[in-house]
C-alpha cells in the first residue's frame, strides 16, 4: 500500500538525525578511551625500553584525553556554515574511525 | 626484549590509502588478526598511524599463530586423563576393548563408556 511520505515523494530529504543518541555518545566515549589506552600502552612500552617516538610525544602535547575533554568537543565539531558554528560529530565522514578532538579556539 | 602485541579490531575499509598500507606493513590482513613486533620507535609510529583501528598490549614473548589461536579456543568441558596407545587392527573389535585392561575407578570418560558398553 502506498503511503505518501516525504521520503517516498523524492526530493532532498536527509534522514540522518541532527543529534547523537545517548548510546551513540556512550560508544563515542568508549572509542576515545580506547585510543587513549593504545597511546598510553605504546608510550609506556617505549619508555620502559628507553626509546621515544615523535608521534607519541606530539599526541600528548596536542591532544586532550577523554576525561579532559568538554562534552561540546566530544560530540560536536566546528563548522563555519552552521549558525552556531557547531555540527554533530556524526556528520564527519568515517567519524568512528578518525580522531577529531580539538576545535578552533573560541568556537 | 618486549614486544607489541597488535590486534586489528576495526577494518580500514574506506579510509585513506596510507592507513591500509600501514596495516599491510604491520602484517594485519583481516580483523582480529594478531601480530607481534619488537618495541621500537618505528613500530610505535606505525601503530600511532592506525591507533583508532587496533588494540595494543606489551608482552615479553612472541607467540606463534597456533598459540594465539589456542588462547581463543573455548574449554571443551572434559579432559583425557591418560592416552592409551592405539591397538593394531584386530577382529572382532569389541574383544580388543575387553582385553585392553580392566575397568578401574577413576577411569577417563572415554574408557569408562567403552568398557561399560561391553
Backbone of each chain as ProteinMPNN parsed JSONL, in Angstrom:
{"seq_chain_A": "XXXXXXXXXXXXXXXXXXXXXXXXXXXXXXXXXXXXXXXXXXXXXXXXXXXXXXXXXXXXXXXXXXXXXXXXXXXXXXXXXXXXXXXXXXXXXXXXXXXXXXXXXXX", "coords_chain_A": {"N_chain_A": [[0.843, -1.198, 0.0], [0.533, 2.137, -0.889], [1.914, 4.829, 0.772], [1.9, 8.161, 1.243], [4.754, 9.683, 1.905], [7.256, 12.017, 2.933], [9.769, 11.06, 2.305], [9.299, 9.112, 0.347], [8.178, 10.567, -1.707], [10.302, 11.612, -2.945], [12.818, 14.021, -3.794], [15.023, 16.151, -1.885], [15.764, 14.858, 1.072], [17.006, 14.61, 4.149], [17.649, 11.898, 6.159], [19.211, 11.513, 8.274], [19.585, 11.855, 11.712], [19.826, 14.953, 13.505], [21.199, 15.092, 15.854], [23.207, 13.198, 18.183], [22.316, 10.038, 19.629], [21.956, 8.903, 23.06], [23.213, 6.3, 23.534], [24.9, 6.303, 21.309], [26.586, 8.386, 21.974], [27.746, 7.286, 24.235], [29.163, 5.173, 23.124], [30.914, 6.631, 21.594], [32.477, 7.869, 23.583], [33.651, 5.584, 24.601], [35.221, 4.772, 22.449], [36.974, 6.943, 22.31], [38.336, 6.592, 24.711], [39.526, 4.127, 24.203], [41.39, 4.753, 22.26], [43.026, 6.442, 23.762], [44.02, 4.558, 25.521], [45.533, 2.894, 23.828], [47.567, 4.682, 23.04], [48.713, 5.226, 25.533], [49.695, 2.676, 26.22], [51.594, 2.235, 24.202], [53.339, 4.355, 24.714], [54.203, 3.772, 27.341], [55.502, 1.319, 26.917], [57.573, 2.1, 25.24], [59.019, 3.904, 26.866], [59.864, 2.21, 28.842], [61.718, 0.737, 27.471], [63.592, 2.598, 27.023], [63.24, 4.283, 24.817], [61.888, 6.668, 22.448], [59.134, 8.28, 20.751], [58.296, 10.43, 18.137], [55.722, 10.811, 17.24], [54.128, 9.956, 19.361], [54.861, 11.73, 21.409], [53.999, 14.114, 20.293], [51.27, 13.688, 20.19], [50.626, 13.651, 22.939], [51.294, 16.263, 23.537], [49.487, 17.762, 22.064], [46.877, 16.719, 22.094], [43.874, 16.432, 23.978], [42.915, 14.277, 26.724], [40.301, 11.777, 27.056], [38.83, 12.235, 29.447], [39.507, 14.827, 29.977], [38.29, 16.298, 28.063], [35.749, 18.575, 26.909], [32.187, 18.09, 26.892], [31.099, 19.3, 24.666], [33.215, 19.227, 22.81], [33.531, 16.536, 22.54], [31.27, 15.562, 21.221], [30.552, 17.288, 19.189], [31.63, 19.264, 16.35], [33.575, 21.916, 14.906], [32.036, 23.983, 12.482], [31.945, 26.172, 9.882], [29.742, 26.884, 8.425], [27.481, 26.496, 9.872], [24.885, 27.89, 11.959], [25.412, 28.071, 14.669], [28.043, 27.593, 14.629], [28.745, 24.983, 15.078], [28.532, 21.494, 14.462], [27.023, 18.239, 14.704], [29.065, 15.447, 15.605], [28.74, 13.137, 14.143], [28.366, 13.819, 11.567], [30.747, 13.982, 10.407], [32.782, 12.457, 8.005], [33.488, 8.953, 8.234], [33.464, 8.968, 11.043], [33.675, 7.262, 13.252], [36.136, 6.186, 13.117], [38.152, 8.001, 13.045], [40.315, 10.437, 14.612], [39.079, 13.16, 16.136], [39.51, 15.754, 17.979], [40.228, 18.338, 18.755], [39.211, 21.761, 18.391], [38.82, 24.95, 16.703], [40.112, 27.638, 18.692], [37.904, 29.445, 20.784], [35.555, 28.826, 19.496]], "CA_chain_A": [[0.0, 0.0, 0.0], [1.366, 3.351, -0.971], [1.651, 5.844, 1.79], [2.69, 9.314, 0.799], [5.635, 10.285, 2.908], [8.217, 12.936, 2.316], [10.893, 10.307, 1.763], [8.905, 8.417, -0.877], [7.908, 11.54, -2.752], [11.558, 12.054, -3.545], [13.349, 15.308, -3.346], [16.161, 16.05, -0.976], [15.317, 14.738, 2.464], [18.026, 13.942, 4.935], [17.059, 11.111, 7.234], [20.181, 11.412, 9.376], [19.187, 12.749, 12.795], [20.781, 16.065, 13.652], [21.992, 14.936, 17.079], [23.54, 11.819, 18.536], [21.557, 9.446, 20.728], [22.864, 8.708, 24.203], [24.132, 5.173, 23.316], [25.955, 6.7, 20.352], [27.562, 9.186, 22.731], [28.487, 6.374, 25.118], [30.144, 4.446, 22.303], [31.948, 7.606, 21.206], [33.393, 7.998, 24.72], [34.398, 4.332, 24.679], [36.252, 4.805, 21.397], [38.003, 7.917, 22.703], [39.151, 5.971, 25.76], [40.35, 3.038, 23.662], [42.545, 5.389, 21.602], [43.914, 6.871, 24.855], [44.68, 3.364, 26.066], [46.566, 2.469, 22.868], [48.695, 5.614, 23.112], [49.371, 5.013, 26.82], [50.448, 1.422, 26.162], [52.766, 2.435, 23.335], [54.268, 5.255, 25.396], [54.796, 3.065, 28.477], [56.424, 0.311, 26.405], [58.766, 2.782, 24.714], [59.831, 4.469, 27.953], [60.49, 1.088, 29.545], [62.879, 0.303, 26.693], [64.488, 3.731, 26.813], [63.1, 4.885, 23.488], [60.797, 7.645, 22.373], [58.59, 8.417, 19.409], [57.83, 11.794, 17.917], [54.27, 10.801, 17.087], [53.52, 9.827, 20.691], [55.084, 13.0, 22.126], [53.145, 15.137, 19.692], [49.903, 13.392, 20.63], [50.464, 14.106, 24.322], [51.393, 17.724, 23.588], [48.404, 18.472, 21.376], [45.524, 16.178, 22.207], [43.362, 16.194, 25.328], [42.411, 12.927, 26.987], [38.826, 11.727, 27.038], [38.249, 12.837, 30.654], [39.777, 16.263, 29.985], [37.546, 16.974, 27.003], [34.412, 19.074, 27.197], [31.177, 17.371, 26.113], [30.974, 20.011, 23.4], [34.243, 18.766, 21.877], [33.395, 15.096, 22.305], [30.133, 15.189, 20.371], [30.328, 18.213, 18.073], [32.855, 19.839, 15.803], [33.427, 23.243, 14.309], [31.638, 24.088, 11.088], [31.719, 27.611, 9.685], [28.489, 27.128, 7.745], [26.363, 26.361, 10.811], [24.544, 29.124, 12.656], [26.09, 28.082, 15.975], [29.427, 27.186, 14.332], [28.979, 23.616, 15.542], [27.613, 20.456, 13.985], [27.222, 16.995, 15.425], [30.282, 14.802, 15.107], [28.455, 12.039, 13.215], [28.371, 14.339, 10.196], [32.13, 13.844, 9.923], [32.959, 11.154, 7.344], [34.238, 7.92, 8.981], [33.675, 9.563, 12.365], [34.008, 6.281, 14.293], [37.498, 5.683, 12.943], [39.134, 9.088, 12.981], [40.451, 11.198, 15.845], [38.716, 14.578, 15.974], [39.394, 16.14, 19.377], [40.403, 19.767, 19.016], [38.474, 22.67, 17.536], [39.454, 26.262, 16.761], [39.845, 28.302, 19.958], [36.869, 30.468, 20.75], [34.333, 28.362, 18.857]], "C_chain_A": [[0.88, 1.25, 0.0], [0.949, 4.363, 0.084], [2.527, 7.038, 1.439], [3.472, 9.897, 1.97], [6.616, 11.184, 2.183], [9.369, 12.187, 1.669], [10.522, 9.662, 0.445], [8.611, 9.381, -2.015], [9.17, 12.132, -3.353], [11.977, 13.415, -3.033], [14.467, 15.084, -2.358], [15.644, 16.008, 0.451], [16.356, 13.95, 3.227], [17.383, 13.213, 6.082], [18.028, 10.945, 8.4], [19.754, 12.352, 10.494], [20.255, 13.802, 13.055], [21.637, 15.928, 14.889], [22.252, 13.458, 17.333], [22.608, 11.331, 19.632], [22.511, 9.173, 21.885], [23.72, 7.44, 24.08], [25.243, 5.498, 22.316], [27.022, 7.508, 21.059], [28.397, 8.297, 23.633], [29.541, 5.62, 24.333], [31.26, 5.371, 21.851], [32.96, 7.771, 22.334], [34.27, 6.757, 24.842], [35.527, 4.3, 23.648], [37.361, 5.77, 21.751], [38.928, 7.299, 23.745], [40.038, 4.878, 25.199], [41.558, 3.608, 22.926], [43.538, 5.855, 22.659], [44.714, 5.687, 25.389], [45.802, 2.888, 25.135], [47.789, 3.366, 22.983], [49.454, 5.419, 24.424], [50.235, 3.754, 26.8], [51.724, 1.591, 25.36], [53.804, 3.284, 24.056], [54.967, 4.555, 26.557], [55.822, 2.049, 28.01], [57.712, 0.955, 25.906], [59.646, 3.294, 25.852], [60.523, 3.363, 28.743], [61.728, 0.594, 28.808], [63.816, 1.452, 26.371], [64.424, 4.333, 25.428], [62.0, 5.938, 23.525], [60.333, 7.744, 20.93], [58.004, 9.812, 19.264], [56.301, 11.842, 17.857], [53.573, 10.755, 18.442], [53.676, 11.129, 21.461], [54.153, 14.088, 21.601], [51.691, 14.933, 20.121], [49.681, 13.92, 22.046], [50.488, 15.629, 24.404], [50.125, 18.393, 23.062], [47.018, 18.011, 21.757], [45.089, 16.039, 23.66], [42.93, 14.745, 25.485], [40.896, 12.969, 27.044], [38.245, 12.455, 28.236], [38.508, 14.334, 30.744], [38.903, 17.032, 28.995], [36.2, 17.479, 27.496], [33.415, 18.261, 26.375], [30.986, 17.979, 24.725], [31.98, 19.493, 22.364], [34.141, 17.277, 21.589], [32.364, 14.797, 21.223], [29.869, 16.147, 19.213], [31.673, 18.684, 17.546], [32.545, 21.149, 15.109], [32.982, 23.119, 12.86], [31.264, 25.543, 10.821], [30.356, 27.899, 9.067], [27.279, 27.042, 8.672], [26.136, 27.674, 11.545], [25.31, 29.219, 13.976], [27.563, 27.697, 15.843], [29.749, 25.784, 14.824], [28.024, 22.684, 14.823], [27.953, 19.169, 14.701], [28.335, 16.194, 14.768], [29.98, 13.68, 14.115], [28.281, 12.522, 11.784], [29.765, 14.23, 9.572], [32.296, 12.489, 9.242], [33.886, 10.237, 8.136], [34.458, 8.32, 10.447], [33.998, 8.547, 13.444], [35.443, 5.801, 14.182], [38.512, 6.788, 12.737], [39.162, 9.82, 14.314], [40.151, 12.655, 15.554], [38.474, 15.114, 17.379], [39.489, 17.634, 19.602], [39.665, 20.593, 17.969], [39.145, 24.05, 17.638], [39.145, 26.959, 18.083], [38.786, 29.387, 19.807], [35.578, 30.027, 20.096], [33.821, 27.091, 19.511]], "O_chain_A": [[1.825, 1.383, 0.778], [-0.228, 4.688, 0.24], [3.75, 6.923, 1.351], [2.919, 10.511, 2.883], [6.773, 11.106, 0.964], [9.89, 12.598, 0.632], [11.326, 9.654, -0.487], [8.785, 9.026, -3.181], [9.108, 13.047, -4.174], [11.539, 13.879, -1.981], [14.811, 13.946, -2.038], [15.146, 17.006, 0.971], [16.56, 12.762, 2.976], [16.663, 13.805, 6.886], [17.698, 10.306, 9.399], [19.576, 13.544, 10.247], [21.444, 13.56, 12.848], [22.686, 16.563, 14.989], [21.594, 12.587, 16.764], [22.16, 12.115, 20.469], [23.729, 9.206, 21.713], [24.88, 7.479, 24.49], [26.375, 5.035, 22.454], [28.213, 7.351, 20.791], [29.6, 8.509, 23.789], [30.667, 5.44, 24.797], [32.413, 4.955, 21.736], [34.165, 7.811, 22.084], [35.461, 6.847, 25.14], [36.64, 3.86, 23.937], [38.538, 5.484, 21.535], [40.147, 7.457, 23.677], [41.17, 4.704, 25.649], [42.637, 3.016, 22.961], [44.746, 5.693, 22.492], [45.907, 5.793, 25.67], [46.885, 2.524, 25.594], [48.919, 2.878, 23.021], [50.685, 5.441, 24.44], [51.361, 3.757, 27.296], [52.797, 1.154, 25.775], [54.998, 2.983, 24.021], [56.173, 4.714, 26.746], [56.887, 1.914, 28.613], [58.804, 0.428, 26.118], [60.867, 3.141, 25.815], [61.628, 3.551, 29.252], [62.67, 0.095, 29.423], [64.725, 1.311, 25.553], [65.423, 4.835, 24.915], [61.278, 6.072, 24.514], [61.041, 7.346, 20.006], [57.31, 10.309, 20.152], [55.673, 12.779, 18.35], [52.562, 11.424, 18.655], [52.728, 11.588, 22.099], [53.596, 14.875, 22.366], [50.974, 15.899, 20.384], [48.666, 14.561, 22.322], [49.796, 16.222, 25.232], [49.73, 19.454, 23.545], [46.076, 18.803, 21.75], [45.867, 15.57, 24.491], [42.619, 14.068, 24.505], [40.286, 14.037, 27.075], [37.283, 13.209, 28.093], [37.828, 15.041, 31.488], [38.788, 18.255, 29.072], [35.588, 16.888, 28.385], [33.747, 17.793, 25.286], [30.746, 17.272, 23.746], [31.645, 19.339, 21.189], [34.592, 16.8, 20.548], [32.554, 13.895, 20.408], [29.049, 15.851, 18.345], [32.708, 18.529, 18.195], [31.397, 21.442, 14.774], [33.472, 22.275, 12.111], [30.365, 26.082, 11.466], [29.857, 29.02, 9.162], [26.182, 27.463, 8.307], [27.059, 28.467, 11.731], [25.792, 30.286, 14.357], [28.246, 27.501, 16.848], [30.921, 25.437, 14.97], [26.861, 23.02, 14.596], [29.048, 19.023, 15.244], [28.531, 16.246, 13.553], [30.848, 13.302, 13.329], [28.07, 11.712, 10.881], [29.929, 14.37, 8.36], [31.98, 11.463, 9.844], [34.923, 10.665, 8.642], [35.512, 8.041, 11.02], [34.551, 8.926, 14.477], [35.923, 5.083, 15.059], [39.629, 6.523, 12.293], [38.178, 9.83, 15.054], [40.882, 13.31, 14.811], [37.38, 14.963, 17.923], [38.892, 18.153, 20.545], [39.515, 20.18, 16.818], [39.941, 24.29, 18.547], [38.012, 26.879, 18.557], [38.776, 30.141, 18.834], [34.592, 30.764, 20.126], [32.793, 26.555, 19.097]]}, "seq_chain_B": "XXXXXXXXXXXXXXXXXXXXXXXXXXXXXXXXXXXXXXXXXXXXXXXXXXXXXXXXXXXXXXXXXXXXXXXXXXXXXXXXXXXXXXXXXXXXXXXXXXXXXXXXXXXXXXXXXXXXXX", "coords_chain_B": {"N_chain_B": [[63.829, -7.844, 26.171], [60.945, -6.743, 24.785], [57.659, -7.03, 23.322], [55.29, -5.584, 21.051], [51.965, -6.434, 21.055], [49.769, -6.521, 18.643], [46.453, -6.13, 17.679], [44.061, -6.191, 15.172], [41.162, -4.43, 15.31], [39.203, -2.885, 14.063], [38.252, -2.521, 10.667], [40.038, -1.102, 7.847], [38.551, -0.237, 5.749], [37.576, 2.024, 3.299], [39.035, 4.048, 4.392], [41.835, 6.4, 4.155], [44.398, 5.601, 1.754], [46.905, 5.393, 2.911], [46.506, 4.442, 5.515], [45.619, 1.813, 5.083], [47.932, 0.835, 3.886], [49.756, 1.005, 5.984], [48.697, -0.878, 7.736], [49.106, -3.141, 6.222], [51.86, -3.152, 6.166], [52.373, -3.671, 8.814], [51.497, -6.223, 8.884], [48.876, -6.925, 9.227], [46.12, -8.396, 8.075], [43.434, -9.052, 8.162], [40.428, -8.461, 10.15], [40.698, -8.923, 13.691], [43.067, -10.183, 13.497], [46.283, -10.974, 14.824], [49.447, -9.637, 15.497], [52.975, -9.677, 16.26], [55.436, -7.401, 17.225], [58.735, -6.204, 17.774], [59.414, -3.852, 20.413], [59.893, -0.691, 19.271], [60.816, 2.564, 18.068], [60.027, 2.984, 15.455], [58.06, 1.075, 14.948], [56.255, 1.968, 16.82], [55.517, 4.408, 15.715], [54.168, 3.467, 13.467], [52.018, 2.174, 14.679], [50.781, 4.346, 15.877], [49.775, 5.596, 13.686], [47.587, 4.057, 12.985], [45.988, 4.019, 15.223], [43.29, 4.158, 15.929], [42.218, 1.861, 15.022], [43.308, -0.408, 16.088], [44.192, -2.665, 18.81], [46.437, -2.624, 21.465], [48.949, -4.361, 23.238], [51.601, -4.857, 25.59], [54.031, -7.36, 25.584], [56.107, -10.031, 26.83], [56.918, -12.193, 25.407], [57.04, -13.582, 22.146], [54.3, -14.886, 20.559], [53.285, -17.818, 18.743], [51.246, -18.249, 15.792], [49.595, -20.403, 16.196], [49.527, -20.605, 19.009], [48.263, -18.22, 19.678], [45.802, -18.759, 18.588], [44.979, -20.89, 20.209], [44.552, -19.591, 22.631], [42.148, -18.374, 22.222], [40.452, -20.464, 21.95], [37.607, -22.205, 23.13], [36.969, -23.802, 26.364], [36.838, -27.312, 26.276], [35.269, -28.784, 28.067], [35.846, -31.27, 29.063], [38.464, -33.579, 30.006], [41.124, -35.703, 28.978], [42.388, -38.205, 30.917], [44.423, -40.049, 30.597], [46.212, -41.054, 27.835], [45.737, -43.775, 25.724], [47.729, -46.051, 23.978], [47.183, -46.737, 20.542], [45.698, -49.775, 19.46], [46.743, -52.538, 17.355], [44.958, -53.349, 14.363], [42.447, -55.584, 14.927], [40.153, -58.376, 14.797], [37.197, -59.695, 16.341], [36.094, -56.295, 17.003], [35.096, -55.571, 19.553], [36.264, -57.372, 21.302], [38.889, -56.567, 21.494], [38.698, -54.264, 23.0], [37.852, -55.368, 25.353], [40.031, -56.886, 26.248], [41.877, -55.021, 26.742], [42.282, -53.569, 29.267], [41.284, -53.9, 32.707], [38.252, -52.398, 33.966], [38.634, -49.594, 36.064], [38.238, -47.679, 39.097], [38.027, -44.167, 38.669], [38.567, -43.963, 36.026], [39.069, -42.457, 32.778], [36.684, -40.491, 30.875], [36.142, -41.478, 28.304], [37.195, -44.118, 28.26], [35.76, -45.333, 30.29], [33.149, -45.297, 29.296], [33.356, -46.979, 27.072], [34.033, -49.476, 28.143], [31.935, -50.082, 29.842], [29.954, -50.504, 28.022], [30.402, -53.021, 26.96]], "CA_chain_B": [[63.211, -7.569, 24.858], [59.491, -6.914, 24.83], [57.005, -6.957, 22.016], [53.936, -5.072, 20.924], [51.001, -7.386, 20.529], [48.818, -5.639, 17.961], [45.288, -6.826, 17.137], [43.223, -5.311, 14.356], [39.776, -4.506, 15.778], [38.32, -2.259, 13.079], [38.88, -2.589, 9.348], [40.4, 0.197, 7.28], [37.795, -0.046, 4.513], [37.11, 3.391, 3.097], [39.965, 5.028, 4.966], [42.873, 6.733, 3.187], [45.3, 4.547, 1.284], [48.044, 5.272, 3.818], [46.131, 3.587, 6.652], [45.636, 0.44, 4.595], [49.312, 0.441, 3.648], [50.411, 0.802, 7.278], [48.24, -2.174, 8.253], [49.778, -4.153, 5.417], [53.255, -3.174, 6.613], [52.389, -4.325, 10.128], [51.142, -7.622, 8.686], [47.486, -7.155, 9.637], [45.392, -8.526, 6.82], [41.989, -9.037, 8.396], [40.028, -8.103, 11.513], [41.014, -9.863, 14.761], [44.407, -10.748, 13.284], [47.229, -10.519, 15.84], [50.863, -9.719, 15.114], [53.928, -9.279, 17.295], [56.567, -6.625, 16.72], [59.575, -5.708, 18.873], [59.162, -2.452, 20.782], [60.851, 0.252, 18.704], [60.114, 3.813, 17.752], [59.415, 2.934, 14.124], [56.798, 0.34, 15.073], [55.35, 2.843, 17.564], [54.976, 5.357, 14.758], [53.188, 2.77, 12.627], [50.822, 1.941, 15.487], [50.112, 5.641, 16.048], [49.09, 5.906, 12.43], [46.316, 3.306, 12.915], [45.613, 3.818, 16.63], [41.841, 4.018, 16.089], [41.775, 0.583, 14.463], [43.972, -1.556, 16.71], [44.325, -2.796, 20.256], [47.86, -2.913, 21.661], [49.433, -4.779, 24.552], [53.029, -5.127, 25.605], [54.242, -8.679, 26.156], [57.52, -10.407, 26.902], [57.237, -13.296, 24.499], [56.332, -13.582, 20.868], [53.538, -16.127, 20.445], [53.044, -18.254, 17.363], [49.858, -18.145, 15.353], [48.89, -21.52, 16.84], [49.327, -20.273, 20.43], [47.231, -17.178, 19.727], [44.525, -19.436, 18.317], [44.598, -21.701, 21.371], [44.037, -18.683, 23.659], [40.754, -18.056, 21.911], [39.666, -21.693, 21.862], [36.886, -22.411, 24.379], [37.23, -25.007, 27.137], [35.972, -28.362, 25.728], [34.369, -29.316, 29.082], [36.331, -32.563, 29.566], [39.874, -33.774, 29.71], [41.505, -37.105, 28.922], [43.379, -38.382, 31.982], [45.564, -40.826, 30.135], [46.016, -41.512, 26.457], [46.126, -45.171, 25.556], [48.272, -46.276, 22.643], [46.243, -47.407, 19.66], [45.988, -51.189, 19.225], [46.702, -52.965, 15.961], [43.59, -53.697, 13.966], [42.107, -57.0, 15.103], [38.701, -58.596, 14.717], [36.242, -58.587, 16.343], [36.577, -55.08, 17.657], [34.719, -55.45, 20.962], [37.188, -58.173, 22.111], [40.092, -55.75, 21.711], [38.446, -53.373, 24.121], [37.74, -56.176, 26.561], [41.335, -57.367, 26.716], [42.808, -53.905, 26.925], [42.558, -53.579, 30.703], [40.048, -53.96, 33.477], [37.775, -51.08, 34.405], [39.078, -49.205, 37.398], [37.676, -46.381, 39.499], [38.848, -43.029, 38.239], [38.853, -44.039, 34.594], [38.675, -41.317, 31.966], [35.314, -40.572, 30.375], [36.053, -42.3, 27.093], [37.423, -45.524, 28.56], [34.649, -45.783, 31.119], [31.977, -45.554, 28.463], [33.621, -48.11, 26.188], [34.067, -50.729, 28.885], [30.612, -50.386, 30.371], [29.135, -50.943, 26.894], [30.665, -54.428, 26.64]], "C_chain_B": [[61.708, -7.779, 24.956], [58.897, -6.623, 23.452], [55.688, -6.225, 22.138], [53.074, -6.198, 20.388], [49.863, -6.553, 19.947], [47.697, -6.478, 17.356], [44.439, -5.823, 16.375], [41.761, -5.473, 14.761], [38.796, -3.942, 14.748], [39.023, -2.293, 11.721], [39.146, -1.185, 8.815], [39.671, 0.442, 5.967], [37.319, 1.399, 4.429], [37.996, 4.455, 3.698], [41.047, 5.349, 3.932], [43.828, 5.573, 2.914], [46.428, 4.304, 2.281], [47.733, 4.354, 5.001], [46.188, 2.124, 6.257], [47.062, -0.057, 4.417], [50.054, 0.184, 4.95], [49.994, -0.542, 7.871], [48.94, -3.313, 7.522], [51.235, -4.296, 5.881], [53.377, -3.845, 7.977], [52.06, -5.815, 10.015], [49.732, -7.946, 9.126], [46.621, -7.187, 8.384], [43.892, -8.537, 7.02], [41.692, -8.757, 9.853], [40.313, -9.253, 12.454], [42.346, -10.589, 14.517], [45.358, -10.155, 14.316], [48.651, -10.678, 15.317], [51.722, -9.241, 16.275], [55.082, -8.534, 16.64], [57.409, -6.179, 17.895], [59.316, -4.228, 19.129], [60.272, -1.575, 20.191], [60.084, 1.491, 18.283], [59.462, 3.751, 16.375], [58.094, 2.181, 14.161], [55.784, 1.205, 15.824], [54.71, 3.87, 16.639], [53.928, 4.726, 13.859], [51.886, 2.544, 13.396], [50.052, 3.251, 15.654], [49.318, 6.031, 14.809], [47.704, 5.224, 12.371], [45.755, 3.069, 14.318], [44.118, 3.648, 16.842], [41.368, 2.626, 15.697], [42.283, -0.61, 15.248], [43.864, -1.521, 18.229], [45.764, -3.233, 20.509], [48.115, -3.347, 23.095], [50.942, -4.935, 24.448], [53.218, -6.505, 26.221], [55.709, -9.065, 26.014], [57.911, -11.388, 25.813], [56.42, -13.169, 23.236], [55.599, -14.918, 20.746], [53.39, -16.51, 18.975], [51.565, -18.117, 17.054], [48.998, -19.21, 16.049], [48.563, -21.193, 18.299], [48.259, -19.194, 20.6], [45.856, -17.8, 19.511], [44.054, -20.207, 19.544], [44.08, -20.83, 22.52], [42.556, -18.42, 23.473], [39.853, -19.277, 21.95], [38.913, -21.918, 23.169], [37.248, -23.727, 25.047], [36.309, -26.125, 26.643], [35.017, -28.967, 26.759], [34.772, -30.685, 29.585], [37.831, -32.601, 29.371], [40.173, -35.263, 29.746], [42.63, -37.315, 29.93], [44.634, -39.055, 31.455], [45.295, -41.269, 28.71], [46.537, -42.939, 26.336], [46.605, -45.35, 24.128], [47.281, -47.083, 21.813], [46.669, -48.851, 19.431], [46.023, -51.452, 17.721], [45.307, -53.469, 15.625], [43.398, -55.209, 14.096], [40.612, -57.143, 14.957], [38.322, -59.734, 15.671], [36.709, -57.442, 17.251], [36.293, -55.096, 19.16], [35.634, -56.279, 21.856], [38.451, -57.384, 22.439], [39.918, -54.853, 22.921], [38.418, -54.161, 25.422], [39.094, -56.573, 27.12], [42.313, -56.24, 27.025], [43.24, -53.798, 28.376], [41.238, -53.57, 31.434], [39.592, -52.558, 33.857], [38.2, -50.794, 35.835], [38.386, -47.911, 37.797], [38.624, -45.251, 39.092], [39.26, -43.133, 36.792], [38.426, -42.758, 33.887], [37.302, -41.553, 31.367], [35.213, -41.56, 29.235], [36.227, -43.778, 27.409], [36.262, -46.105, 29.338], [33.445, -46.149, 30.28], [32.181, -46.795, 27.626], [33.498, -49.433, 26.945], [32.69, -51.088, 29.422], [29.692, -50.891, 29.263], [29.305, -52.427, 26.609], [29.86, -55.402, 27.475]], "O_chain_B": [[61.257, -8.9, 25.189], [59.539, -6.06, 22.566], [55.047, -6.239, 23.189], [53.413, -6.837, 19.391], [49.085, -5.951, 20.688], [47.956, -7.423, 16.611], [44.137, -4.74, 16.875], [41.183, -6.544, 14.574], [37.692, -4.461, 14.583], [40.239, -2.116, 11.637], [38.555, -0.209, 9.276], [40.125, 1.246, 5.152], [36.732, 1.927, 5.374], [37.734, 5.646, 3.531], [41.165, 4.642, 2.932], [44.025, 4.692, 3.751], [46.858, 3.168, 2.482], [48.588, 3.582, 5.438], [46.729, 1.292, 6.986], [47.38, -1.2, 4.743], [50.877, -0.728, 5.034], [50.817, -1.262, 8.436], [49.318, -4.317, 8.126], [51.768, -5.402, 5.974], [54.374, -4.511, 8.259], [52.316, -6.58, 10.945], [49.411, -9.109, 9.373], [46.412, -6.171, 7.721], [43.147, -8.083, 6.151], [42.586, -8.807, 10.698], [40.189, -10.418, 12.077], [42.698, -11.507, 15.258], [45.259, -8.973, 14.648], [49.011, -11.718, 14.766], [51.266, -8.505, 17.151], [55.633, -8.977, 15.633], [56.856, -5.806, 18.93], [59.039, -3.457, 18.21], [61.439, -1.701, 20.562], [58.86, 1.469, 18.158], [58.442, 4.403, 16.15], [57.127, 2.571, 13.506], [54.594, 1.183, 15.508], [53.522, 4.171, 16.754], [52.925, 5.355, 13.523], [50.795, 2.7, 12.848], [48.823, 3.268, 15.583], [48.304, 6.722, 14.9], [46.77, 5.761, 11.776], [45.124, 2.044, 14.574], [43.707, 3.052, 17.838], [40.238, 2.247, 16.005], [41.757, -1.713, 15.102], [43.504, -0.512, 18.836], [46.26, -4.13, 19.827], [47.57, -2.777, 24.04], [51.489, -5.122, 23.362], [52.636, -6.8, 27.265], [56.446, -8.509, 25.2], [59.053, -11.422, 25.355], [55.275, -12.716, 23.247], [56.228, -15.973, 20.823], [53.372, -15.656, 18.089], [50.743, -17.897, 17.945], [47.854, -18.964, 16.433], [47.459, -21.468, 18.769], [47.457, -19.238, 21.532], [44.878, -17.424, 20.157], [42.871, -20.181, 19.881], [43.249, -21.286, 23.305], [41.809, -18.263, 24.439], [38.63, -19.148, 21.979], [39.523, -21.832, 24.235], [37.761, -24.646, 24.409], [35.097, -25.919, 26.589], [34.04, -29.607, 26.371], [34.1, -31.226, 30.463], [38.402, -31.77, 28.665], [39.523, -36.004, 30.484], [43.69, -36.697, 29.828], [45.754, -38.689, 31.811], [44.229, -41.814, 28.426], [47.636, -43.258, 26.791], [45.978, -44.869, 23.184], [46.626, -47.995, 22.318], [47.852, -49.13, 19.231], [45.434, -50.721, 16.925], [44.577, -53.951, 16.491], [44.096, -55.998, 13.459], [39.88, -56.154, 14.988], [39.1, -60.681, 15.791], [37.57, -57.599, 18.116], [37.139, -54.687, 19.956], [35.79, -55.96, 23.034], [39.012, -57.516, 23.527], [40.819, -54.69, 23.745], [38.893, -53.694, 26.458], [39.283, -56.595, 28.336], [43.423, -56.471, 27.503], [44.425, -53.92, 28.686], [40.196, -53.268, 30.853], [40.403, -51.651, 34.047], [38.128, -51.663, 36.703], [37.988, -47.129, 36.933], [39.846, -45.376, 39.167], [40.203, -42.465, 36.366], [37.524, -42.059, 34.349], [36.81, -42.681, 31.352], [34.301, -42.386, 29.2], [35.488, -44.611, 26.884], [35.828, -47.228, 29.082], [32.798, -47.171, 30.508], [31.256, -47.595, 27.482], [32.923, -50.394, 26.435], [32.317, -52.261, 29.454], [28.748, -51.631, 29.537], [28.394, -53.037, 26.048], [29.989, -56.615, 27.304]]}, "name": "protein", "num_of_chains": 2, "seq": "XXXXXXXXXXXXXXXXXXXXXXXXXXXXXXXXXXXXXXXXXXXXXXXXXXXXXXXXXXXXXXXXXXXXXXXXXXXXXXXXXXXXXXXXXXXXXXXXXXXXXXXXXXXXXXXXXXXXXXXXXXXXXXXXXXXXXXXXXXXXXXXXXXXXXXXXXXXXXXXXXXXXXXXXXXXXXXXXXXXXXXXXXXXXXXXXXXXXXXXXXXXXXXXXXXXXXXXXXXXXXXXXX"}
